[in-house]
Structures are given as structure tokens and as C-alpha cells.
Amino acid sequence: MRKIIAITQLSLDGIMQAPGGPEEDPSNNFPHGGWFMRHGDEGVMQALDETISGKFDLLLGRRTYDIWNAYWPLHGDNPIGEAFNRVAKYVVTTRHDPLTWEKSHRIGNDVVNALRQLKAAKGPALHVWGSGKLLQTLMAAGLVDEHRLWIAPVVLGQGKRLFELGLPLSTLKLLSSRSTPKGVVINIYRPIAAKKK
């Protein structure tokens, strides 16, 4: 069975919106796009290298896929681009326009059952980066096996949150924690399945 691993850049107040750049996700007039980048350092790069060095596939929401598809296929000389270009991309989308990034596969109807089947299939872990709407679906269905939270020392005060209102009660077990020179805390958690009554 494949694991679903959510890799999320967060602010101290739990915001995950647009960590990489100003145009990434300006919805709801979010003014802080690119907020995570000023906290990058050798510790963050080491965590990134560790994350992309193993075998994995990508599981992405359509917005994240479109952002990455416009950038990473043109940057195969970058280690991140090389890793993302070589793996399979599973894209949750209701749109029918083509997925042009090589090795892209559409997941459309009956998303939760399709994702359960994908998890049950043979293959490497599925990494979810960004993809906030998709993560809400995955967490509500109990499909996330591991959260890797990269928490920057910044309070944004507004924006889309990783743990939005309405998610079911859940408990997480801390597997590891480390901090980087610029104060990013990298915590790895495993959700603990609730006992059935």
C-alpha cells in the first residue's frame, strides 16, 4: 500500500496559502505571496533534498498542478525540476482540458474512492505539496499517512489554512522535529486512527 505524505509550508498561525511567490495564489486578496521564501536556508534545502531524493510520485490539486506545469518542465536542470519531471503526477481535477506535463494522470469523478484505489496500488509514496483544497478532502477521508510541516517563524494573520474548520477530530503523533538556522521548524507527524466504538 502506498503512503500519502503531505508536505506543507506553514506560518505559525497555520496559513499555507502562496508560500512560493506573489502570483501563486492571490485569491481573496491575499497580499503575502512568497512569504516562506525569505526563511529558506541550508536546513530547509537539506530537508528538500531528502524529500526529493527518494522514490515518490506526486498527488496534486489542479491549481498547484497548473502553477508547477508552467515552471518545472522548463527547469529540468534544477534538482527539484529533475525530480518532479521524472515522476508520475496524479491530478485531482474536474476540468477536462489536457494535462500536458509528461507522466500526468487525471483523477476526476468519485475522488475519494479513486484515491483509495491509488493508495492500495503498488508504487512509491504519493507526495502532496500545497493543494489545500485536495488536502481538506484527504484529511476528511482519513487518507493522509504523514504530515511534514515546515513551519516558518512568521504570523500572516489571514489566508487559507491547512487545518480548516469542519475537519474531523484527529490526533497526530510527533515522529521527529528539527529546526533550521533561520528558525523553520520541520515536524513530521503520523495521524493516529481513532478507535472505533
Rosetta silent file (secondary structure, phi, psi, omega in degrees, C-alpha in Angstrom):
SEQUENCE: MRKIIAITQLSLDGIMQAPGGPEEDPSNNFPHGGWFMRHGDEGVMQALDETISGKFDLLLGRRTYDIWNAYWPLHGDNPIGEAFNRVAKYVVTTRHDPLTWEKSHRIGNDVVNALRQLKAAKGPALHVWGSGKLLQTLMAAGLVDEHRLWIAPVVLGQGKRLFELGLPLSTLKLLSSRSTPKGVVINIYRPIAAKKK
SCORE:     score description
SCORE:     0.000 S_00000001
   1 L     0.000  138.500  179.885    0.000    0.000    0.000 S_00000001
   2 L   -83.670  146.457  174.844    1.240    3.472   -0.879 S_00000001
   3 L   -93.227  144.681  170.214    1.541    6.200    1.729 S_00000001
   4 E  -102.700  119.333 -177.022    0.144    9.678    1.184 S_00000001
   5 E  -115.719  117.839  178.680    2.589   12.226    2.600 S_00000001
   6 E   -92.680  122.287 -179.760    1.506   15.869    2.869 S_00000001
   7 E  -112.859  110.542 -168.417    4.437   18.294    2.705 S_00000001
   8 E  -130.701  129.580  172.607    3.214   21.722    3.752 S_00000001
   9 E   -89.329  122.606 -174.034    4.899   25.073    4.327 S_00000001
  10 E  -125.376  151.847  166.389    3.054   26.796    7.152 S_00000001
  11 L   -86.408  169.546  178.179    3.112   30.058    9.066 S_00000001
  12 L   -61.086  -28.576  178.415    2.904   29.954   12.859 S_00000001
  13 L   -93.863   18.735  169.106   -0.799   30.753   12.593 S_00000001
  14 L    84.310   12.422 -178.972   -1.397   27.809   10.259 S_00000001
  15 E   -82.263  135.960  177.704   -1.557   29.586    6.874 S_00000001
  16 L  -118.774   -0.238 -173.184   -0.423   27.575    3.847 S_00000001
  17 L   -70.633  131.244  169.010   -1.502   29.932    1.047 S_00000001
  18 L    48.449   56.057  178.916    1.027   31.011   -1.600 S_00000001
  19 L   -71.786  -23.351 -169.246    4.322   30.285    0.188 S_00000001
  20 L   -92.704  -24.823 -176.683    6.367   30.384   -3.021 S_00000001
  21 L  -172.255  160.262 -175.466    5.549   33.611   -4.851 S_00000001
  22 L   -62.268  -30.452 -177.158    3.272   36.644   -5.140 S_00000001
  23 L   -95.947    1.118 -173.826    1.292   35.274   -8.103 S_00000001
  24 L   -61.316  -50.556  178.345    0.977   31.737   -6.765 S_00000001
  25 L  -156.496   84.774 -179.516   -2.472   32.156   -5.172 S_00000001
  26 L   -85.748   11.758 -176.262   -3.705   35.741   -4.710 S_00000001
  27 H   -57.503  151.179 -176.035   -7.316   34.627   -4.126 S_00000001
  28 H    57.657   30.923  178.239   -9.313   36.550   -1.508 S_00000001
  29 H    56.133   38.809  178.765   -6.813   39.412   -1.985 S_00000001
  30 L   -66.920  118.628 -172.217   -4.052   37.526   -0.164 S_00000001
  31 L   -95.387    0.469 -168.882   -1.189   40.085   -0.007 S_00000001
  32 L  -110.937   21.930 -177.452    1.674   37.945    1.338 S_00000001
  33 L   -52.625  133.006 -179.235    2.531   35.594   -1.558 S_00000001
  34 L    93.055    9.697 -173.845    6.096   34.294   -1.294 S_00000001
  35 L   -60.061  -29.959 -176.378    6.232   34.613    2.487 S_00000001
  36 L   -75.536  -28.584 -169.380    8.101   31.325    3.035 S_00000001
  37 H   -61.198  -32.539 -178.698   11.000   32.068    0.692 S_00000001
  38 H   -73.105   -5.787  178.750   12.772   34.551    2.987 S_00000001
  39 H  -103.170    4.566  178.336   13.106   31.771    5.576 S_00000001
  40 L   -68.619  139.862  177.919   14.972   29.409    3.251 S_00000001
  41 L  -156.208 -172.982 -177.431   18.408   28.309    4.451 S_00000001
  42 H   -63.413  -30.054  177.529   20.717   25.298    4.342 S_00000001
  43 H   -68.151  -41.423  176.457   18.472   23.399    6.756 S_00000001
  44 H   -65.123  -42.623  179.264   15.432   23.882    4.525 S_00000001
  45 H   -63.406  -37.568  177.116   17.492   22.882    1.481 S_00000001
  46 H   -63.024  -44.434  178.084   18.679   19.741    3.274 S_00000001
  47 H   -61.986  -40.401  178.343   15.072   18.793    4.076 S_00000001
  48 H   -63.695  -46.248  178.816   14.105   19.461    0.460 S_00000001
  49 H   -59.404  -42.650  178.694   16.982   17.337   -0.851 S_00000001
  50 H   -62.452  -38.838 -176.433   15.992   14.487    1.476 S_00000001
  51 H   -68.046  -40.818 -175.238   12.382   14.733    0.329 S_00000001
  52 H   -92.740   -5.279 -175.612   13.078   14.584   -3.417 S_00000001
  53 H   -80.093  -23.759 -179.101   15.980   12.120   -3.337 S_00000001
  54 L   -88.103 -173.600  177.537   13.867    9.020   -2.731 S_00000001
  55 L   -85.191  134.721  178.729   11.216    7.351   -4.850 S_00000001
  56 E  -163.883  162.311  165.849    7.845    9.093   -4.907 S_00000001
  57 E  -119.937  168.746  179.789    5.012   10.190   -7.167 S_00000001
  58 E  -106.777  140.781  172.198    3.072   13.445   -6.918 S_00000001
  59 E  -123.624  114.773 -169.860   -0.577   13.861   -5.987 S_00000001
  60 E  -131.291  147.415  166.687   -1.690   17.413   -6.764 S_00000001
  61 E   -75.709  165.087 -173.230   -4.750   19.605   -6.885 S_00000001
  62 H   -66.323  -38.698 -179.615   -5.386   21.358  -10.178 S_00000001
  63 H   -62.580  -47.313  178.977   -4.220   24.840   -9.086 S_00000001
  64 H   -62.516  -42.668  178.284   -0.862   23.512   -7.833 S_00000001
  65 H   -57.511  -47.191 -178.025   -0.509   21.363  -10.945 S_00000001
  66 H   -63.213  -40.636  178.213   -1.084   24.350  -13.248 S_00000001
  67 H   -62.940  -47.867 -177.559    1.447   26.504  -11.366 S_00000001
  68 H   -69.827  -36.747  179.720    4.075   23.768  -11.431 S_00000001
  69 H   -64.274  -28.710  178.120    3.342   22.763  -15.031 S_00000001
  70 L   -78.128  -11.546 -173.629    4.097   26.326  -16.126 S_00000001
  71 L  -121.313  -57.705 -168.133    7.501   26.226  -14.413 S_00000001
  72 H   -66.383  -33.896  177.433    9.124   22.863  -13.679 S_00000001
  73 H   -60.774  -21.367  179.600    9.077   21.306  -17.178 S_00000001
  74 H   -90.691   -2.070 -174.877   11.297   24.231  -18.233 S_00000001
  75 L  -129.193   48.128  178.695   13.746   23.696  -15.344 S_00000001
  76 L   -68.549  -13.495  177.812   14.870   20.095  -15.664 S_00000001
  77 L   -81.210  -11.724  175.934   18.436   21.199  -14.923 S_00000001
  78 L   -86.082  138.872 -179.527   17.346   22.060  -11.366 S_00000001
  79 H   -57.349  -34.755  177.873   17.369   19.051   -8.955 S_00000001
  80 H   -68.013  -47.958  178.522   13.770   19.802   -7.953 S_00000001
  81 H   -59.728  -41.692  178.996   12.674   20.084  -11.581 S_00000001
  82 H   -60.629  -44.225 -179.572   14.525   16.895  -12.479 S_00000001
  83 H   -65.432  -47.194 -177.259   12.778   15.017   -9.664 S_00000001
  84 H   -68.499  -33.425 -179.475    9.300   16.388  -10.414 S_00000001
  85 H   -71.043  -30.397 -175.410    9.647   15.848  -14.165 S_00000001
  86 H   -82.603  -19.610 -173.391   10.622   12.169  -13.834 S_00000001
  87 L   -93.511  164.649  173.913    7.788   11.065  -11.524 S_00000001
  88 L   -74.442  141.666  177.443    4.129   10.337  -12.209 S_00000001
  89 E  -115.074  118.137  175.703    1.754   13.216  -11.477 S_00000001
  90 E  -102.240  120.807 -170.391   -1.780   12.327  -10.316 S_00000001
  91 E  -116.677  121.185  176.507   -4.011   15.375  -10.664 S_00000001
  92 E   -87.692  115.411 -175.562   -7.374   15.771   -8.970 S_00000001
  93 L  -155.595  147.852  172.846   -9.445   17.933  -11.299 S_00000001
  94 L  -100.762   -7.518  178.556  -12.958   18.344  -12.649 S_00000001
  95 L   -77.825  152.980 -176.451  -11.699   20.219  -15.709 S_00000001
  96 L  -108.425    2.172  177.870  -11.381   18.349  -18.996 S_00000001
  97 L   -69.415  157.147 -171.445   -8.613   20.340  -20.675 S_00000001
  98 L   -63.208  148.685  170.502   -5.438   18.348  -21.358 S_00000001
  99 L   -97.075  104.895 -168.428   -2.782   17.615  -18.747 S_00000001
 100 L   -90.886  -13.417  178.827    0.306   18.483  -20.773 S_00000001
 101 L   -72.612  130.220 -177.696    3.070   17.745  -18.265 S_00000001
 102 L   -53.364  140.547  178.884    4.667   14.416  -19.110 S_00000001
 103 L    67.465   32.738  177.831    3.501   11.463  -16.967 S_00000001
 104 E   -98.456  140.020 -178.313    0.340   13.248  -15.779 S_00000001
 105 E  -132.019  136.192 -176.895   -2.808   11.293  -14.935 S_00000001
 106 E   -87.988  135.951  167.902   -6.287   12.664  -14.250 S_00000001
 107 E  -119.180  112.409 -174.017   -8.370   11.779  -11.193 S_00000001
 108 L  -113.481  -84.003 -174.022  -11.824   13.183  -11.770 S_00000001
 109 L   -77.230  153.355  176.143  -15.030   11.516  -10.632 S_00000001
 110 L    49.150   58.203 -169.608  -15.562    9.806   -7.264 S_00000001
 111 H   -56.893  -48.524 -175.025  -12.331   11.281   -5.943 S_00000001
 112 H   -61.968  -44.914  177.960  -12.206    9.596   -2.527 S_00000001
 113 H   -65.832  -38.818  177.953  -12.728    6.090   -3.935 S_00000001
 114 H   -63.065  -39.771  179.413  -10.233    6.770   -6.733 S_00000001
 115 H   -70.479  -35.040  175.166   -7.660    7.909   -4.171 S_00000001
 116 H   -62.983  -40.984  178.156   -8.283    4.839   -2.013 S_00000001
 117 H   -65.891  -40.358  178.762   -7.628    2.656   -5.068 S_00000001
 118 H   -62.810  -42.084  177.380   -4.483    4.631   -5.890 S_00000001
 119 H   -62.197  -38.365 -176.214   -3.231    4.138   -2.317 S_00000001
 120 H   -74.332  -17.457 -178.235   -3.942    0.417   -2.498 S_00000001
 121 L   -76.022  162.466  175.354   -1.959    0.012   -5.729 S_00000001
 122 L   -73.486  146.539  177.478    1.736   -0.826   -5.874 S_00000001
 123 L   149.611  175.713 -179.476    4.088    2.099   -6.186 S_00000001
 124 L   -75.925  174.098  176.679    6.073    4.674   -4.254 S_00000001
 125 E   -58.323  152.973  177.383    4.694    7.140   -1.719 S_00000001
 126 E  -104.760  116.880  179.677    2.458    9.910   -3.011 S_00000001
 127 E   -93.772  128.571  175.470    3.711   13.388   -2.083 S_00000001
 128 E  -109.159  117.148  175.395    1.148   16.170   -1.796 S_00000001
 129 E  -110.849  137.275  179.691    2.634   19.687   -1.960 S_00000001
 130 L    57.862 -129.471  172.361    0.356   22.685   -1.496 S_00000001
 131 L    56.233   51.673 -173.889   -3.004   21.623   -2.920 S_00000001
 132 H   -56.497  -43.968 -179.571   -5.021   22.987    0.007 S_00000001
 133 H   -64.685  -43.760  177.264   -8.457   22.023   -1.303 S_00000001
 134 H   -61.084  -41.708 -179.993   -7.292   18.486   -2.067 S_00000001
 135 H   -61.256  -36.544  177.498   -5.750   18.211    1.402 S_00000001
 136 H   -60.011  -42.816  178.574   -9.093   19.052    3.012 S_00000001
 137 H   -64.266  -45.207 -179.041  -10.628   16.114    1.120 S_00000001
 138 H   -62.812  -44.340 -178.320   -7.759   13.782    2.007 S_00000001
 139 H   -68.978  -40.335  179.283   -7.820   14.671    5.704 S_00000001
 140 H   -62.152  -32.003 -179.324  -11.611   14.444    5.965 S_00000001
 141 L   -90.464    0.086  179.978  -11.437   10.931    4.481 S_00000001
 142 L    69.134   32.688 -174.828   -8.548    9.866    6.743 S_00000001
 143 L   -99.543   -6.264  179.138   -6.233    9.251    3.787 S_00000001
 144 L   -84.411  125.215 -179.747   -3.137   11.201    4.902 S_00000001
 145 L   -93.054  -23.066 -176.957   -0.497    8.878    6.385 S_00000001
 146 E  -157.172  137.285  172.855    2.066   11.523    7.276 S_00000001
 147 E  -110.331  127.086  170.708    2.282   15.291    7.624 S_00000001
 148 E  -111.293  104.274 -175.434    5.622   17.014    7.099 S_00000001
 149 E  -101.943  120.914  177.232    5.077   20.544    8.349 S_00000001
 150 E  -104.102   98.127 -168.145    7.715   23.159    7.574 S_00000001
 151 E   -99.742  114.605 -179.059    6.720   25.927    9.974 S_00000001
 152 L   -86.764  148.377 -179.389    8.215   29.369    9.352 S_00000001
 153 L   -79.697   67.037 -179.305    8.563   31.916   12.188 S_00000001
 154 L  -147.022  143.007  173.923    6.001   34.329   10.765 S_00000001
 155 L  -111.059  122.706 -175.247    2.392   35.229   11.580 S_00000001
 156 L   -97.033  -29.135  174.707    0.368   36.176    8.484 S_00000001
 157 L    80.247  -10.446  178.404   -3.000   36.901   10.050 S_00000001
 158 L  -163.019  159.927  177.197   -5.023   35.828    7.011 S_00000001
 159 L   125.205  175.766 -179.176   -5.139   33.242    4.269 S_00000001
 160 L   -74.631  136.021 -176.936   -6.032   29.632    3.604 S_00000001
 161 E  -102.794  153.581  173.878   -5.231   27.270    6.452 S_00000001
 162 L   -67.378  -51.420 -178.267   -4.056   23.686    6.380 S_00000001
 163 L  -100.157   87.543 -178.318   -6.464   22.619    9.119 S_00000001
 164 L   -78.450  162.075  176.145   -9.677   24.383    8.113 S_00000001
 165 L   -59.573  143.461  176.292  -12.864   24.416   10.155 S_00000001
 166 L   100.565   -9.373  176.904  -15.012   21.321    9.762 S_00000001
 167 L   -71.176  151.321  179.170  -12.290   18.670    9.713 S_00000001
 168 L   -69.472  156.118  174.881  -12.939   15.675   11.977 S_00000001
 169 L   -56.435  133.140  177.962  -11.218   15.399   15.346 S_00000001
 170 L  -148.037  153.956  177.813   -7.800   13.809   14.882 S_00000001
 171 E  -118.776  139.972  179.907   -4.691   13.114   16.910 S_00000001
 172 E  -119.116  140.156  175.293   -1.179   13.242   15.496 S_00000001
 173 E  -100.283  126.284  178.265    1.937   11.513   16.820 S_00000001
 174 E   -74.581  120.423  179.846    5.163   13.519   16.523 S_00000001
 175 E   -94.191  -36.578  178.318    7.775   11.344   14.815 S_00000001
 176 E  -161.069  158.681  178.562   10.609   13.867   14.554 S_00000001
 177 E  -151.224  138.660  174.578   11.370   17.549   14.920 S_00000001
 178 E  -152.361  160.083  178.586   14.282   19.762   13.968 S_00000001
 179 E  -123.026  157.181 -179.140   14.911   23.442   13.398 S_00000001
 180 L  -106.083  166.678 -178.384   16.943   25.299   10.797 S_00000001
 181 L   -55.426  -33.115  179.249   19.295   28.272   11.290 S_00000001
 182 L   -90.722   10.308  172.157   16.578   30.761   10.240 S_00000001
 183 L    90.653   10.587  173.439   14.068   29.248   12.633 S_00000001
 184 L   -74.469  128.913  177.694   11.989   26.997   10.383 S_00000001
 185 E  -101.744  124.460 -178.253   10.747   24.054   12.455 S_00000001
 186 E  -108.602  106.432 -179.445   10.331   20.835   10.487 S_00000001
 187 E  -110.468  138.530  174.743    7.961   18.452   12.244 S_00000001
 188 E  -115.506  125.512 -177.498    6.878   15.068   10.972 S_00000001
 189 E  -123.187  148.742  171.425    3.583   13.701   12.301 S_00000001
 190 E  -117.045  121.850  174.978    1.642   10.498   11.781 S_00000001
 191 E   -60.765  138.723  178.030   -2.136   10.655   12.209 S_00000001
 192 E  -101.136  123.669 -178.033   -3.378    8.135   14.757 S_00000001
 193 L   -64.346  135.319  178.405   -6.525    6.335   13.659 S_00000001
 194 L   -68.892  141.775  177.977   -9.437    6.883   16.008 S_00000001
 195 L   -74.184  134.731  178.587  -10.600    3.773   17.844 S_00000001
 196 L   -78.812  136.653 -179.401  -14.000    2.601   16.687 S_00000001
 197 L   -84.875    0.000    0.000  -16.623    2.401   19.410 S_00000001
